[in-house]
């Protein structure tokens, strides 16, 4: 990446540290590498992508390497051809979730997206003068994010290869930390959540999206039939995707991913409690709770009773199950 177009804004660069080292370290940007002045370490860019990646620990390596190989071959989510930033913004504004997320984040915030893939959400969230860091372990995915950044001259979104269990990010650095549809592909989603949650500032927002234990069942059933009936068994392919390559990658991600886990709302509430995160909201909303009437995604709501959450998740079999079965919980880091 050329010196006249920095890979990160200065606000984002100040949040970085050397992987595996303490928050007293920092990162300097060179013409073709990142460097740590304190330790003397240097990380050359890979295919034009900044990297601060540290190899996974031994017990998680088999899953991590399989998933990394999968996304190197299938960068996700794919762009609709040679997509311009204006087109991406229009799509983001027409999507209820991404529009609500941008509205809730507001203006002038520091945002960390863990598992950004090809960077489409990170690019969208730099609107409103927000500064965004998107991290992922797939160089193929990140290369598409960086290409879009450079071609559209987008200064406030930056991208870097990192290990989600060993983030080269200082603790308590970001106003908002997001991981939407990612942690269920790690070898330990609970540990991965703990790793990202501490990167939010005290009082900052943590949003996590996961495959739901109930609503993911129809996808599992379709996976048994897709080889026989073909990709149009999938609702998103039939109704949402126009680009052939994007449809192919969606099918691979949904039905042929080498590793995924499913989680309930109560699973994530337990993670919130373990990491001192106050529950704020759930998307989709919990039946007959204040999440149904909340005006904003970051509004403080009640999570409903255990019974309400069970009924809600059963109802998702008829709604989000057809589009991947992702649900999101939002919390605020105490302190």
N, C-alpha and C positions, 0 to 999 in steps of 0.2 A: 504493500500500500504506500503510495507516494507521500512524501513528507508534507505536501501542501494540502492534504486532506486527512486529518487525524482519524484514527480508528475509533476514538472515544472523545466525547466532550471532556473538558477539564473537570466538571463536576463528577462525572463517572470515573475518570482516571483516579481521582483522589480517594475513591472507595476501594481501590484494588490493593492487594498485597501479594506477596510471594506465596505460592501454594505450599502447604506443609509448614509454614512459618507463622510467626505472630503478627499481630496488628501493628507493631512498630515498624514493620517493613512497608515499602511502597513500590510502585511500578513506574518506570520511566519508559517513554515511547521513543524508539529509534526508527530509522528509515525502514528497516525490514525485520524488526524484532521488538520484543518487550524485554526489559531488563530490570533487575532489582539492585539499586545502588548499595543497599546495606549488605547483601549476601554475595554480590558479584555474579549471580546467576543470570543467564540470558536464554530467551526462548524465541528462536527464529519463527517467523510466520510460516504457516503451512498452506500452500496454494493460495496465498494472499490473505489467509485468515489468522488473526492473532490467537495465540494459544498460551494458556497457563495450566495445561492439563497435567495432572499427576496420576500415574498408573493406579488402577483400583487395587484394593487389598485382596489378598489371596482368596479368602472365602467368598468374595463376591465376583471374582474375576470371570468364571465361566458364563454367568448370566450377562454381566456387563459387556463382555466381548461379543457374545451372540447378538445382543440388542444393538450394539454399536455397528457391527457388520451389516445387520439388517437395514439400518437407517443410512449407512453409507451407500447402499445399493438403491434405497428407496427414500430419498429426501422428502420429509413430510412437514407441513402440508405443501403440496405442489402448487406453483403459481399457475394461473390461467394464461399459458403462453408467455409472451414478453409483456408482463403487466406493468403499467405505469403507476406511480404513487397515487395519482388522482383516482384511478380505478380502484386501488386498494382501499382508499379512504371511503369511497362511495359504498363499497361492499361492507366495510366496517360499520358505517353509519346505518346501513340497512339491516344489520344483524342486531337483534334486541340485546343479546348478552354483551357484545363488544361495545355497543353504544352506551349501555347502562354502566359498564365498567369505566369507560372514559369519563362519563359524567360524574361518577363517584370519586374517581381519582382527583379530578379538578385540574388545577393549574400549578405549574412550577414545581412539580414533585420529582423525586428520584425514584425510579421504578426498576426493580430487578425481576426479569422473567427467567425462571429456571426450567430449562427444556424448551427453548424457543423455536427449535426446528429451523425452518427457513425464514423465520423472523417477521412474519406478516403481522402478528399481534404487536410485537415490539415496535415495528414501524408505525402502526396505527396509533399506539399510545403515546408517541412523541408529540402528538398534537397538544395544544394548550400549553406549549412551552415546557413540557415534561422532558426530562432526560432519562433515557432508558438503556439498561444493559441487558442484552439477551445472551444467555449462555446455553451451550449444548455440547454433547461430546462428538457429534457427527460433523466432520469437516465438509462433507458433501452438502449437508443442509445449510451449514453456516456460510459456505461459499456463495450460495444463492442469496442469502441475507445480505452479505457484504456487496455482492454485485448490484442488488437493488438499491442499496444505500449509496453506492458510488454513482450509479447511472442517474439517480434522481437527486444527487447532492444533498443527502439528508444528514445533517450534522449532529442531531441530538440522540440518535439511536446508534449504539455501538454493540459489537458482537465479539465473543471470545469463546474458544474451546476450553471447557473446564469439566472436572469430575464433580458431580453434584454432592458427593460425600466428602469432598475436600475442596470446597469453593475458595478460590483466590480472591475473596471479598472480605473486607473487614466486618466484624460483628457490629450490629446496630447501625448500619450505614444507610439503609434505604427506607423511604417513607412507605413504600408498597412493595411487597414480595408476592409474586404470582408463580404458581406451577399448575397449569391447566392441562390435564390429560397426560401426565408424565410419570408421576411417582409409581404408578402401577406397573411400569416397565422396569423398575429397579429391582435389585435383589432383596431389598428390605425397605418397603415404602414407609414404615414407621420411623426408621432411622433417617431416611432421606428427608422426611418432614422436619425432624428435629434439626437437621443440618441447615435447612433453608430458613426455618422460623427465626433463628437467632440472628439472621442478617437484617431483620426489620428493626427499626428504631423502637425504643420504648414508646408506646402509644401508636406505633405504626401498624399497618394493615398486612395481614397474611391471608391469601386466597389460595385454596387448593381444590383442584378438580380431579375426580377419580371415577373409574368404572364402578357402577353400583352393583352390589351383590345380587339384588333382585332383578333389576332392569337389564342386566347383561345376559340373562338366560336366553332370550330370543336370538341374540347374536351367536351364541354358542350353538343353538339349534340350526340357524342358517348356515353356519360353518360346515355342518354335516351334510348340507344339501347343495351348497354353492357349486361344487364340482359337477354336479348333475344338472342343476337348473340354470347355472350361469350367473353373471354378476348383476343382472337386472332383478334378481331376488332382493337386492338391497335398495331401500327407500331413497337413500341419498343419491345413489347412482341414477335412479329413475327420475328423480325430481329436482336435483340441485346442481349436478355437475355437468358442464358442457364439454370441457377439455378431456380428450381421450386419455392422455397420460395421467392427468390428475385423478381420473376415475380408476385407473389401474393401481395407482399408489394407495388410494383410499381402500380399495378391496384388499390389498396386501396388508395394510396396517390393521384393518378390522378383523380379518379372517385368517391371516397367516403369520401373525407376529410371533416370534419365538418365545416370548415371555410376557405374561400379564397376570395381575391379581385383581380380585374384586373386593370392594369395601362397602360397608354400611355407613349411614350417617352416624350411628353410635360409635363405630370404630374411630371416626375422625374427631368426634367430641372427646373421646378418651385421649387422643393425641393432643388436642387443645389443652386439656387439663394437665397433662404431663409436661407441657412446655410453657405453661403460664400464659395461655392465649385465651382471651375472653371471647365467647361466641357472639357474633353480631347477626349473621344472616345465612340463609340457605337458598340456593337456586337450583332447581325449581323450589317453590315455597313448600313449607310443611303444612299439611292440612289443618285448618282451623287454628292456626297460630298467627301471631302478629307478622310473621314473614309474608303472609298473603296481602297485607295492607301497607307494607313498607314502601315509601316513596323512592328510596335510594338503596343501592346494593350494599352500602356500608352502614346503613341504619342499624341501630341496636334493637334486636328483636328477641323474643323468647323461642327456644328450639322446640317447643311443644313437649308433650309427654312421650314416653316410650311407645305407647299404643298409637299415638298420632303419627309418630315417625314410621312405624311399621306399615300403617295404612297408606301413608304417603308413598313409601317405596313400592308397595304392591301396585299402587295406581300408576307408577312410572312405567309399568309393563305396557301400558297403553299409550304412552307419550314419548318419553326420551329413549325408550328401548329401540325405536326404529332409526335413531340417529347416533348410535354409539353408546348410549346409556351413561353419559357423563353428568355428574352432579357436582356442584361447587359449594363449599362451606367457606365463610368469611369470618375472620376473627381479628382481634386487636391485641397486640403484645402489651402485656401489663408492664408497669414500671415507670 
